[in-house]
Amino acid sequence: MGYKKSFSEVDSKYWGEYKVRMSKAQGVEEVKKIFSMVTAEMVKEIEPKLNPIYGEFSGDFEIDINSEKKYKVATKLTDDPLYVELVENSDLPAILAKYAEMAVNKKTHLLGKEDQENGKKIVH
């Protein structure tokens, strides 16, 4: 299946810095924030009319370990015809999935690390 639009140039612009920021992330909340912020900025550049948001604790794009695609999108976007067209006619879903996969992997790594550290701190 061919895409009508490709945003690989926009993806390339954000991917390098995203990888560096993820590698330096110290906690799960930081990972969530980086994913939400970078994906919102990227989508805003692709389609400014969508105006996705991100905040300290939530945003229009969030990682979701339990979903098949590893991220979820706010209803205000999934109900917007502009976003629906992007999802159906471009490589945006594949780009978002790539970013989400890195975030989920980092989150899983940090959760495992926290469990190990918590086990070490218990002293009797």
C-alpha positions in Angstrom: 0.0 0.0 0.0 1.4 3.3 -1.0 1.0 6.5 1.0 -0.2 9.7 -0.5 1.9 11.7 1.9 5.2 11.0 3.6 6.5 12.9 6.5 9.9 11.3 6.7 11.6 14.7 6.4 9.7 15.9 9.5 10.4 12.6 11.3 14.2 13.0 10.6 14.1 16.5 12.0 12.8 15.3 15.4 14.2 11.7 15.6 17.8 12.5 16.5 17.0 14.8 19.4 14.3 12.4 20.5 16.7 9.5 20.8 19.2 11.6 22.8 16.5 12.9 25.2 15.1 9.4 25.7 18.6 8.0 26.4 19.0 10.6 29.1 15.5 10.2 30.7 15.8 9.4 34.4 12.3 8.4 35.2 9.0 7.1 33.8 7.3 10.5 34.0 10.1 12.1 32.0 9.7 9.4 29.3 6.0 10.1 29.1 6.6 13.9 28.9 9.2 13.6 26.2 7.0 11.4 24.0 3.9 13.6 24.5 5.9 16.8 23.8 7.8 15.7 20.8 4.9 14.0 19.1 2.7 17.0 19.6 5.3 19.3 18.2 5.8 17.1 15.2 2.1 16.8 14.5 1.7 20.5 14.9 4.4 21.1 12.3 2.7 18.6 9.9 -0.8 20.1 10.4 -0.9 23.3 12.4 -4.7 23.4 12.4 -4.8 20.3 14.7 -2.9 22.2 17.4 -2.1 19.2 19.6 -1.2 19.9 23.2 1.1 18.4 25.8 1.3 19.1 29.5 3.2 18.1 32.5 1.0 15.1 33.2 -0.9 14.5 30.0 -1.2 15.4 26.4 -3.0 14.6 23.1 -0.4 11.8 22.6 0.5 9.4 25.4 2.3 6.1 25.5 0.2 3.1 26.3 2.1 -0.1 27.0 -1.1 -2.2 26.9 -2.3 -1.2 23.4 -1.2 -2.9 20.3 0.1 0.4 18.7 1.8 1.4 22.1 0.3 4.9 22.1 -3.1 6.6 22.4 -4.4 9.7 20.8 -6.9 12.1 22.4 -10.5 12.0 21.2 -10.4 15.6 20.1 -7.8 14.5 17.5 -9.2 11.1 16.5 -12.6 12.8 15.8 -11.0 15.5 13.7 -11.3 14.9 9.9 -7.8 16.4 9.4 -6.2 13.9 11.7 -8.3 11.0 10.3 -7.1 11.9 6.8 -3.4 12.0 8.0 -3.8 8.6 9.6 -5.4 7.1 6.5 -3.3 8.7 3.8 0.2 9.1 5.2 3.0 7.4 7.1 2.2 9.3 10.3 0.9 6.2 12.1 4.2 4.4 11.4 6.2 7.4 12.6 4.2 7.7 15.8 4.6 3.9 16.4 8.4 4.2 16.1 8.5 7.0 18.7 6.1 5.1 20.9 8.1 1.9 20.7 11.2 3.6 21.9 9.3 5.3 24.8 7.7 2.0 25.8 11.1 0.3 25.8 12.7 3.0 27.9 9.7 3.0 30.3 10.0 -0.8 30.7 13.7 -0.5 31.2 13.3 2.2 33.9 10.6 0.2 35.7 12.8 -2.8 35.8 15.7 -0.7 37.1 13.4 0.9 39.8 12.4 -2.6 41.0 16.0 -3.6 41.3 16.9 -0.4 43.2 13.9 -0.7 45.5 15.0 -4.3 46.3 18.5 -3.1 47.2 17.3 -0.4 49.5 15.5 -2.6 52.0 18.0 -3.2 54.9 17.1 -4.9 58.2 
